[in-house]
Amino acid sequence: MHDYVEADGIRLPSRRRAYLRGTEFRPSLDALLVSIDISDVRFS
């Protein structure tokens, strides 16, 4: 998780990436499984 943004005083990550794990449990950056980008965050 990275690129934190602040919404109503709460800091949240705006980008999330999940990769397949390769040998020795290290992420394989060639195998992106999940990509989530969040923008325009508001709480009500």
Steps between C-alpha positions, in 0.01 A plus 500: 500500500629844417417855387315599814227767485317676781120499518328678788818474708550126436800385296425219255705324233368591156685224312517128576686236302513126564747276321543127473776377728790320344784306651604595852159674540615809310245676278528431128454851354415347162189331646262774615186342650311798644519872423281743696508879456278714722418866440255762622464357852234649729341382823142576592 
